[in-house]
């Protein structure tokens, strides 16, 4: 059930989630998005262009983060705007042959602002990987009943 606008208050927590990411996830995302840049799957190439290793697609990270908001709202179409700044790459280590994730992304959200006239809530997300914020000013605007 989706939240009611009138039940919300600024600062209210909407929850959190942990996203485990593997290099297989990145290859699947590359196929879906058409972004086959080798920095997202090839260790030698990524380090050859002076990255610390294979990194997740920025749009993969952004999409994974906003899933917290769409789950909370109960309807992906309720999200009418989503913006962020990419600040740090998400390094995805090689876990071939193990069940471990190559990266863990932690996402939490809280109501940042309510607009009664528009019937919208701005949800501010905190997105962290390896102890560092990887997205800044991650904000989703949600239209609620």
C-alpha positions as CSV (number, residue, x, y, z in Angstrom):
1,X,0.0,0.0,0.0
2,X,1.4,3.4,-1.0
3,X,1.9,6.1,1.6
4,X,-0.6,8.9,2.0
5,X,0.8,12.4,1.5
6,X,-1.0,13.7,4.6
7,X,0.7,11.0,6.8
8,X,4.2,12.2,5.9
9,X,6.5,14.7,7.6
10,X,9.8,16.2,6.7
11,X,12.7,14.1,8.1
12,X,10.6,10.9,8.2
13,X,12.6,7.8,7.3
14,X,11.3,5.7,4.4
15,X,13.6,2.8,4.9
16,X,16.8,1.4,3.7
17,X,18.2,-1.5,1.5
18,X,21.4,-3.2,0.8
19,X,22.2,-4.0,-2.8
20,X,24.8,-6.7,-3.6
21,X,26.5,-6.2,-7.0
22,X,28.5,-8.7,-8.9
23,X,30.3,-8.4,-12.2
24,X,27.6,-10.6,-13.7
25,X,25.1,-8.0,-12.8
26,X,27.2,-5.4,-14.7
27,X,27.3,-7.6,-17.8
28,X,23.6,-8.1,-17.6
29,X,23.1,-4.4,-17.3
30,X,25.4,-3.7,-20.2
31,X,23.3,-6.0,-22.3
32,X,20.0,-4.3,-21.3
33,X,21.4,-0.8,-21.6
34,X,23.7,-1.2,-24.6
35,X,26.6,0.3,-22.6
36,X,29.5,-2.2,-23.3
37,X,32.3,0.1,-22.1
38,X,35.0,-2.3,-20.9
39,X,35.6,-0.3,-17.7
40,X,32.4,-2.1,-16.5
41,X,33.6,-5.6,-17.1
42,X,37.3,-5.8,-18.0
43,X,39.8,-5.5,-15.1
44,X,42.9,-5.0,-17.4
45,X,41.2,-2.3,-19.4
46,X,39.8,-0.5,-16.4
47,X,43.2,-0.4,-14.6
48,X,44.9,0.5,-17.9
49,X,42.9,3.7,-18.0
50,X,43.9,4.4,-14.4
51,X,40.7,3.3,-12.6
52,X,41.1,1.2,-9.5
53,X,39.4,-1.7,-11.2
54,X,36.0,-2.5,-12.8
55,X,33.4,0.0,-11.8
56,X,29.6,-0.1,-11.9
57,X,27.7,1.9,-14.5
58,X,26.6,5.2,-13.1
59,X,23.1,4.6,-14.3
60,X,23.1,1.1,-12.8
61,X,23.9,2.7,-9.4
62,X,21.3,5.4,-9.9
63,X,18.6,2.9,-10.9
64,X,19.4,0.6,-8.0
65,X,19.2,3.4,-5.5
66,X,15.9,4.8,-6.7
67,X,14.3,1.3,-6.3
68,X,14.0,2.0,-2.6
69,X,11.7,5.0,-3.5
70,X,9.6,3.1,-6.0
71,X,9.1,0.2,-3.6
72,X,8.1,2.6,-0.8
73,X,5.7,4.6,-3.1
74,X,4.2,1.3,-4.4
75,X,4.2,2.6,-8.0
76,X,7.2,3.4,-10.1
77,X,5.1,6.0,-12.0
78,X,4.7,8.0,-8.8
79,X,8.4,9.1,-9.2
80,X,8.0,12.2,-11.3
81,X,11.7,13.4,-11.0
82,X,15.0,11.9,-9.9
83,X,18.3,13.7,-9.9
84,X,21.7,13.1,-8.5
85,X,25.4,13.9,-8.8
86,X,27.9,11.0,-9.3
87,X,30.8,11.5,-6.8
88,X,32.6,8.3,-6.5
89,X,32.7,5.1,-8.7
90,X,31.4,1.8,-7.2
91,X,34.3,-0.6,-7.4
92,X,33.1,-4.1,-8.2
93,X,35.8,-6.7,-7.3
94,X,36.1,-10.1,-9.0
95,X,34.3,-12.8,-7.2
96,X,34.5,-15.5,-9.8
97,X,33.8,-18.9,-8.3
98,X,32.4,-17.5,-5.0
99,X,28.9,-16.5,-4.0
100,X,30.1,-13.2,-2.6
101,X,29.1,-9.8,-4.0
102,X,31.8,-7.7,-5.6
103,X,30.3,-4.5,-4.1
104,X,27.7,-3.6,-1.5
105,X,25.7,-0.4,-2.0
106,X,23.8,0.9,1.0
107,X,20.8,3.1,0.3
108,X,18.6,4.9,2.9
109,X,15.9,7.5,2.4
110,X,14.1,10.2,4.2
111,X,11.5,12.8,3.4
112,X,13.4,16.0,2.6
113,X,10.5,18.4,1.7
114,X,6.7,18.3,1.2
115,X,4.9,20.4,-1.3
116,X,1.2,20.4,-0.3
117,X,0.1,22.4,-3.4
118,X,1.7,19.9,-5.8
119,X,1.0,16.8,-3.7
120,X,4.6,15.8,-3.8
121,X,7.3,14.6,-1.4
122,X,11.0,15.0,-2.1
123,X,12.8,12.0,-0.9
124,X,16.5,12.5,-0.1
125,X,18.7,9.4,-0.6
126,X,22.0,8.5,1.0
127,X,23.9,6.1,-1.2
128,X,27.2,4.6,0.1
129,X,29.6,2.0,-1.1
130,X,32.8,1.0,0.6
131,X,32.2,3.6,3.3
132,X,32.0,6.5,0.8
133,X,29.0,8.4,-0.6
134,X,28.8,7.5,-4.3
135,X,25.8,9.7,-5.1
136,X,25.3,13.2,-3.8
137,X,22.1,15.2,-3.8
138,X,20.2,12.1,-4.8
139,X,16.6,13.3,-4.7
140,X,13.4,11.8,-6.0
141,X,10.2,13.7,-6.2
142,X,7.1,11.5,-5.7
143,X,3.5,12.4,-6.3
144,X,1.2,10.8,-3.7
145,X,-2.5,10.8,-3.1
